[in-house]
Amino acid sequence: MTELHLWLRHETRPTERRTPIVPTDAARLIASGVALTVEESAERAFPIEEYEAVGCRVTAPGSWVSAPPDAVILGLKELPEQPHALTHRHIYFGHAYKSQPGAAELLHRFTAGGGTLLDLEYLVDDHGRRLAAFGFWAGYLGAALAVLHHRGRLTAPLTPTHKEALDETLRPAAGDTDFTALVIGALGRSGRGARVAFLTAGMEPTCWDLAETRALDRRALLAHDVLVNAVLATTPVPPFLREQDLDDPERRLRTVCDVTCDVGSPLNVLPVYDRVTDWAEPVRQLRKEPPLDLIAIDNLPSLLPKESSEDFSAALTHQLLDFHAGGPWGRCRERFHAAIRELAIVEGESRGD
Ligand SMILES: NC(=O)c1ccc[n+]([C@@H]2O[C@H](COP(=O)([O-])OP(=O)(O)OC[C@H]3O[C@@H](n4cnc5c(N)ncnc54)[C@H](O)[C@@H]3O)[C@@H](O)[C@H]2O)c1
């Protein structure tokens, strides 16, 4: 029996319909003794009544700011800008440890209030493997959008949907011509999702992972019609595509979906574009002749909010049922304290202390 009080907050992003805990897992948590408060949310893909029915306490959106001090606030994406000082423990994707824009400001908010960030990206097992992630659905959607675009069936703006409806559009139709596809990072979560989507679309992609890119065969890469990049780069490697490859008249490649979206990072393996695309305009033309179109959307799983939430929630619930000071949560806490120390050093140096 754990004495955890979780507070599931409403997401402030208007397009965010996902949630880290779905009602069936809320029931599991409550059955194990967790107190669960859930904020109402018009956007969440799961109605509040389903949480209420399994014993959650329901409260107003944004009321976490006055939650009891021992409550652990749970969400996915960014916190609102107010209040400035963060006093609680917060579980969510803070994007604050890689010098991202706004990272230092966020860490200052935590130090100002004495709160703690338990960043979901850093919830890892003893081998450093992520314990809860949305990667599979990112890859699934990335490949699905690439197929639909390549077949001339992608309509914008994109809106959240269900897997059955998406799969219906993915299945090959009369008049569709065959094409070849390559998934790089094929052994990872996103890569596996991409492979499953291609199979649903009636095709078997070429699959590359670390072993196949060690001595990169760019000619073979450019000989595919569609590329889905799903790598998680941790060290710089030679780029998969360069500007001169885009101008290569022999290039067969026509559609690129960059699930990785590492734009501007020194680890970017596709340094041939400078900004992501979005739901309103999912596709950008990188070259007219020979044509090359890019899809680089950084919130792909939100397009299948129900399925991606269900998977994520199952994995996270498993960890929340074992919420204690050590293990994966202890590592999250240590990572947070390390980030605070690094920030103090960097700011000390920049002041010339
Ligand atoms: N666009 C989105 O909405 C979205 C959502 C979730 C994740 N992502 C991104 O997708 C990427 C993959 O995430 P994941 O959860 O699948 O990671 P993962 O760790 O499960 O898989 C990454 C795979 O890439 C492979 N890889 C790494 N470097 C490689 C290289 N040089 N050549 C070939 N393969 C290489 C690894 O071996 C691994 O199999 C990450 O960059 C992540 O940030 C994007």
The ligand as an ORCA input file, in Angstrom:
! r2SCAN-3c Opt
* xyz 0 1
  N       8.185     13.505    -33.781
  C       7.639     13.111    -32.642
  O       6.496     13.431    -32.322
  C       8.427     12.215    -31.723
  C       7.793     11.577    -30.651
  C       8.537     10.680    -29.860
  C       9.895     10.488    -30.135
  N      10.475     11.182    -31.168
  C      11.899     11.021    -31.509
  O      12.069      9.822    -32.228
  C      13.421      9.393    -32.081
  C      13.469      7.923    -31.782
  O      12.873      7.683    -30.503
  P      12.708      6.199    -29.966
  O      11.853      6.290    -28.731
  O      12.263      5.317    -31.061
  O      14.212      5.840    -29.579
  P      14.848      4.401    -29.394
  O      16.021      4.588    -28.529
  O      13.792      3.397    -29.001
  O      15.322      3.983    -30.859
  C      16.294      4.675    -31.578
  C      16.946      3.723    -32.559
  O      17.848      4.492    -33.346
  C      18.992      3.690    -33.570
  N      20.098      4.540    -33.978
  C      20.772      5.457    -33.238
  N      21.742      6.023    -33.980
  C      21.664      5.457    -35.209
  C      22.397      5.619    -36.403
  N      23.417      6.495    -36.491
  N      22.064      4.860    -37.470
  C      21.042      3.983    -37.398
  N      20.311      3.789    -36.303
  C      20.618      4.513    -35.216
  C      19.195      2.963    -32.240
  O      20.035      1.832    -32.388
  C      17.753      2.602    -31.884
  O      17.387      1.351    -32.413
  C      14.015     10.255    -30.963
  O      14.832     11.237    -31.550
  C      12.805     10.865    -30.305
  O      13.103     12.126    -29.724
  C       9.761     12.018    -31.966
*
